Amino acid sequence: MASRFQAATLVASPSYPNSIAWSDENLIAVASGHLVTILNPALPFGPRGLITFPKSEPHPIGVIKREDLLSGCLLPTALSRDPRPCVRSVSWSNLGMAPNSGCLLAMCTTEGRVKLYRPPFCDFCAEWIEVLDITDRLYDYLAHISFEEPDVSPSEISNEPVAAHGCVDNPPDSVSGKGLKRRRVNTSGVRNLGSETSFELISSYKNGKDANGDPSPSCEVEGQGPPKVLSTRSGKGKSSHNTDPVIKPKGNSTKKTSEVCGLPLITADQYASRCAMLSSLFVAWSPLIKLSSEMCLVPENNSSNCFSLLAVGAKSGKISFWRIHARQYYSIEHIGTPTAVQLIGILKAHSSWVTSISWALLASESLNPQVLLATGSSDGSVRLWIGHGEELLKSSEVNEAPFHLLKEIVNIYAVPISVLSLMPSQSLNKMLLAVGKGSGAFEVWIGDLSLKEFNKVGSYDAHDQVVTGLAWAFDGWFLYSCSQDNFVRSWSLHGSSLTEVPIPSSSPGLRSISDLPDVFISCLGLAVSPSNLAIAMVRSFDVNQLDQMYEARLQKAAVEFFWIGGQQKDVLSNTSLGFGIEDFPGFSETELAYWESNILYSLKQYGHWDKPLVVWDVIAAIAAFKQFSSHYVDHILIKWLSESFVDLLVEHSIEKVLRHVCKSFSKAASRQLQLLNIICRRVILSEMKAAEINSNLLNLRGLDEADFAQEKQINLWVELLSSSERELRERLVGFSFSAYKSLASNSANSSPKPGYWYPLGVAQMEQWVVCNNCHVREQLKVLASEIKTCKRSDCIELEAEEQCSYCSAPVPFDSPEFAFCNGQFGQKHKLARCAVSMQVCPATPLWLCKCCQRWTANLAPETLFKVPQYSVDFTLSPESSLLKEVSRPLCPFCGILLQRFQPEFLLSALPV
């Protein structure tokens, strides 16, 4: 049986499927009951983020007559008894959507509320910050079009206008209607305004207050506006709940109701329909859609030509689509302009509740990419839709959603759909769809979009209860399923056959040291790590079997992590490692061969610069194996280096491969060099601090001069790291020189624009070339000499003399990493230099790389991360010019996302 390698406990238990999500910046969000818990898998016992939400009033959608209270369409609303709102669904956006270039988190509650949250990068708190309330925007639109309802005769609808609504969050609860003479708790929206027709169903009161100006109390329910009841009995006894003051009946209640609440009188069916439209059940972010600059002409409101869609499924069977552009520029000092969101369409996807949504991106490299959308409903139907990027960008007709039906899967038994997982398989050249059901079974479909055909692989009775999670891994070779019956199963897809395989029981490194009781009763979701080497699942404890004094109070559920890198993805022709496996207890030679194959596969996936460089699970697995045997790690790294940098046979020694790799850096892509730097720092030199490595790399002039390494092989890795970082720095300096020449020869005076790269620190770079004259290439020396003779641009500061931020003393250039000012009386301040411009960093919030611990004040150009090899002329990418060269908050040496420094007691992402 598989054993977890780490776990983290939760103070609240999830209640719905898909309760866990893994982000592109290596954060995990868990919908744990009444809050969202956000944790870092690299530090499961470290700081956490959280999202809480107060109870709020529902939106003012109208009132109904007393005799309509017991209508069948209102029973689901009237019978709800949830004591407090819970989280129903969570979904992460892609990188680049938050103001600091991180991910936004979308959350849907049992009240039907959908909100967006950002990390508190500049707020220094654990609570995540609300960005936008999608439900408020949806209500504004629906109220503007009168909820898409035809005109009703004046005899049925009140002439009173709809009251303006304030900021609301939660709908109320309901109580039983026993005895009108008994004073009842006001947990709903009905007020007693008359003796005959005095009971009206009121969704909410203007600004959340009753007729007397007192706040209208409410309790959360699953629905938009459950009935509220208040009797006319004038007792003085106090209830345990808040109650509204009694209003004595005076005359005609219908007219009086309109005067008091300002809401129109509607029918019960209208009320139920409006509630269904505003009661959201599921949220899902689409992949990032990138269009050409010609297609996306003028970005507005600090937006770029990249955007993502947020799909929100509701009880009405409709899905609303919200287009949110990625930001053009990012900041860690302030949040900048508000997030721009636009409703681009409402699709009538199903005739019943929308219970699951899944996205997939097709033809991402084309000028007009396509997205595939899978939707599931409580009536058992599944539909596939396709949308084109250009239509999604230009869509403005809300009633005409830019999606076209591609395939409909009808379930003859009408078993509700609980979860969907859609993924395009590059290796199989197919589209894979897994459909989980409430009966415990799931189906797998394989689609060929070129032929517009989808074929059913099979239906599998995998579980005894509701399927709560489905996730594809290794490009569709494996499928993982979990259920409320507390079982997690692994499935292998070969051709058109799906077979169950065991989850590997052997785990690299130490197993979980957390003392968690094994008394789980259900599994409410699972997620696969970015590199596909681990899975995380959330499970609920059986609190009746826990110690009621110590465990049951704080341990309601747990997030468990399991390694899946030992899965057999394909048939290996040779599983011989060439050395003994005595150092690996519990591992067979075949399992180690599978681990090797999957690690190499994961590293290969990061060859494209567009894929976020989040290699926590890869580095953790390699570092864990290194504790047992460094020979096995060397064996894996030799294969990766041979395939990525040099064309050598794997049989060569590690020393020979490392020496050849150093000579081939000019032909290597920037992404490969950055990935190599991460491995050198986090695996080979993991026992050294980043500052120590940076300091010693500056003094490194050859293998024999390395005074901080004792072993010859370690010396080779240090030399490799030094050469790799020097190669990347040369490319950055070359681009800066080339851009400066272009500006100097241009008569028009240009100034830096937010979001675009600008060549800063040219004077410091000139000095760096002089200091490293014996190491830099001749092309860069020639370019540096041309800089001295070309016309100086007035818009670029080229003064080499810098001043200290603390004492204003001169700061000479001695190193690209740090500097010492010439302070008086022997007091010299040590100052950090920007990793991009080499200028002294100002005393303002700076970007930080969590891998190499370098500080950055100015961001690097996007072209640096796209470079396939060393360039002779250092020209920018063909599709961009100097004035349109976008800057990226990525480390120029490690390629990971830069962050603002956070105290140790606050949560921060750790990609490595």
C-alpha positions, 0 to 999 in steps of 0.5 A, a space after each residue: 500500500 502506498 505511504 504518504 511522504 508528508 501531510 498537513 492537518 486542517 481545522 475544518 473538513 471539506 464538504 464538496 467534490 474537487 475541494 483541492 487545487 494546485 496552482 502554477 506557483 506551487 500553492 495548494 488551496 483547500 475548500 475546507 468547510 467555512 474557509 479556504 486554507 492555502 498552504 505551501 507543499 514545500 513547507 506543509 507545517 509552515 505559514 498558511 494563508 486563509 480566506 474567510 467570508 462573513 454572512 451577507 444579505 442576498 440580492 433584492 430580487 422581489 417579493 411574493 405573496 403569502 399563499 406562494 410560500 409553500 409552492 414546490 419551486 420554493 421548497 429547496 430554498 425554504 428547507 435549507 438549514 446550513 448554519 454558516 456558508 461553506 466553500 463549494 468550489 475553488 479554482 486557480 488562474 494561470 500566472 500573470 493574473 494577479 497584480 504581482 504576476 501571481 495567480 488569482 483564486 476564484 471561490 464559490 460558496 454555498 450561498 452562490 457567491 463567487 469572488 476573486 482573491 489575490 495574495 496579500 503580497 503588499 498587505 503583510 497579513 495571512 488573510 487573502 484580499 478580495 479583488 472582485 465580487 462576480 455575483 454582484 456584477 452578474 446581478 447588475 446585468 440581470 437586473 438591467 435586463 429584468 432577469 430575461 423575463 417577458 413583461 408581466 401585467 400590472 396586476 401581477 407586478 407592483 409598480 414600485 421600483 427595484 431598490 438599489 442593492 449594497 454590498 452583500 455576501 450571504 443569503 438567509 436561512 429559513 425556519 418552520 412555519 408552525 403557528 403564526 402566534 408564536 414569535 419566530 426567529 427572523 432567519 428569512 426574508 418574509 415580514 408580517 405586514 398584514 392580517 390577510 395577505 401580509 406575508 411576503 417573501 423578501 429577498 433582502 432589504 435596502 442596504 441590508 436594513 429593515 423598515 425601522 433602520 435596524 440591520 436585518 439578521 440572516 442565516 446562511 442557506 443554499 439558495 438566493 433568498 429563502 423565506 423569512 417569517 415573523 409573527 405578530 405576537 408581542 412577547 417580551 421573551 428573548 430568543 437565542 437569535 436576533 429578531 426583527 421588530 414586530 410591525 403591526 398590520 395596517 390595511 392592505 399589505 401588498 401596497 404596504 410591502 411595496 412602500 416598505 421594501 421598494 421591491 416588485 411583487 413577483 410570482 413564486 416561479 419568477 422568484 425561484 428562477 431568479 434565485 437559480 440564476 444567481 446561485 452559482 455552484 462551480 467555478 473554473 478558470 480557462 488556460 491563458 489564451 494568447 493572441 497575436 498583437 495584430 489581433 489584440 490592437 490596443 490593450 486597455 486598463 493595464 491589460 495585455 493581449 493574454 486573457 483568461 475566461 472564468 466560467 461560473 455554472 449556476 443552478 439554472 443550467 446556465 454558465 456565465 463567462 467572464 473575460 479577464 486580461 492578464 496585466 501589462 505590467 506588475 508591481 509589488 509596491 501596490 495593486 495598481 489599477 483594478 482588475 478589469 472583468 467583462 461578461 462576454 456571454 451566458 450559455 444555456 448549457 443544461 436544463 438542470 444544475 451545472 455541477 462540474 466544468 473543465 477546460 482545455 487549450 487547443 493549438 496554443 501555438 497558433 495565431 488563433 488558439 481554441 479552447 475546449 469546454 466540458 460541462 456536466 449537470 445534475 441530470 447526468 448530461 455532459 456536453 463539449 463546447 469549442 470556442 475560438 480565441 478571436 471570437 472570445 476576445 471580440 465577444 460583447 453580445 452576452 446573449 450569444 455566448 461564443 461557444 459551439 456545441 461539439 458533442 453531447 453525452 447523454 446518461 440514460 440513467 440520469 446519474 448526476 455528474 460530480 466531477 470532470 477532467 479534460 486534458 489534451 494529450 500531446 503524445 497521444 494527439 488526442 483529447 481525453 475526458 474523464 467523467 465522474 458520477 454520483 453513483 461511484 462510476 466514471 467514464 473515459 472518452 477519447 476524442 479526435 478533434 480533427 474528425 470531431 469524433 469522441 469514442 467511449 473507452 469504457 465505464 468503470 464501477 471504481 467506487 461505492 460512493 460519489 466520485 469526488 476527484 479525477 486528475 490526469 497525469 503524465 500527458 494522459 498516461 495515468 488517471 487518478 480517481 478518488 471518492 467519498 468511500 475514502 479510496 484513491 485508485 490509479 489507472 493506466 491508459 494504453 491505447 483504448 484500454 484503461 486498467 487499474 494499477 497500484 500506486 507505488 508503495 516505495 517512497 524516496 526519502 523519509 516518509 511522513 514524520 507527522 503522527 496522524 491517526 489513520 481514521 479517515 472516512 472520505 476523500 474529497 478531492 485530489 490534485 497532481 503536482 506541476 511536474 506530475 511526480 506527486 499527488 495531493 489529496 484531502 481526506 476527512 477524519 472520523 472525529 468520533 474516533 479521535 481524542 476529543 480533548 486534543 485531536 478532534 478540536 483541531 484535526 478535522 481533515 488532512 492533506 496527504 502527499 504521495 509520490 507517483 514518480 515510480 509509475 510505469 509510463 511506458 515499456 522500457 527496453 533496458 531497466 539495468 542501472 549499471 550499479 547495485 541497488 543495495 542503498 535503496 531499501 524497498 526499491 526494485 531495479 525496475 522501480 528505479 528505472 521508472 523513476 529515472 524515466 519519469 524524472 527525465 520526462 518532467 525535466 523535458 517538459 520545461 523546455 518551452 519557456 512558456 511553461 512556468 518553472 515550478 520544479 519543487 517535486 522534481 528537486 525534492 525527489 532528486 534530493 531525496 534519492 541523493 540521500 541514499 546514493 549519489 551515484 543514482 542521481 549522477 546517473 539521472 543527471 548524466 542522461 539529462 545533460 547528454 540529451 539537453 546540451 551535448 551529444 555524448 553517450 551516456 556511458 561517459 563519466 560525470 566528469 567528462 560530461 560536465 567538461 563538455 557541457 561547459 563548452 556547449 553553453 553558447 548553443 543552449 537555450 536560456 531555459 535549459 541554462 536556468 534549469 541547470 542553475 536550479 539543479 546545481 544550487 538546490 541539489 548539488 550545492 544544497 548544503 551551502 547557502 545562496 549568499 555563500 554560493 554567489 560570493 564564491 562564484 565571483 572569485 572563481 577563475 578556474 577549477 583549481 582556484 575554488 577554495 570552498 569545494 573539497 571534492 573534484 566533482 563538486 569543483 566541476 559543478 561549481 565551474 558549471 554553475 559559474 559558466 552558466 550564469 556568466 553565459 546568461 549575464 552576457 546575453 542580458 548585457 548584449 541585449 542592453 547594449 544593442 537596445 542602447 545603440 538603437 535608442 542613441 541612433 534614434 532622434 526621437 526621445 523616448 522614455 520608459 513606459 510601465 510594463 516595457 523593458 528599458 536598458 538601464 545600468 549600461 555604465 555598470 555593464 561596461 565596467 563589468 565587461 572590462 572587469 571580465 575582459 578575459 572571459 567574455 566573448 569578442 562580440 560583446 567586447 566589440 559591442 561595448 566599444 561601440 557604446 563608448 563612441 555612439 551618441 549618448 541618449 538624454 533619456 538614459 542615465 549613464 553616470 557610473 558614479 552612484 551614491 549610497 542610499 543611506 549616507 550619499 557617499 560614492 559607490 564604486 563598481 567592484 562586483 555585479 552582486 553587491 557594493 560598498 560605499 566610500 563612507 566617512 569614518 570607516 563606516 561602509 554600507 553594504 548595498 545589493 545590486 540589481 540582478 538585471 541592471 547591476 545598479 545599486 538597488 534603491 531603498 524600496 520594495 524589491 523583487 526577490 528570487 527564492 532560489 539564488 536569493 538575488 534582488 531585482 529592482 528592474 525587470 528583465 526583457 522577455 526576449 532573454 527567456 526565449 533565446 534558443 542560443 547565444 546571439 551574435 548581434 543580440 537583436 530583439 525578437 522579430 515580433 517585438 521592437 525596443 519600445 514594445 519589448 515586454 518585461 517579465 518578473 522572472 529571475 534572469 538566472 533561475 527563470 522562476 517567478 520573482 516575489 516580494 520578500 515576506 517575513 517567515 511567519 507569512 505564506 509565500 510560494 516556493 517554486 523550488 
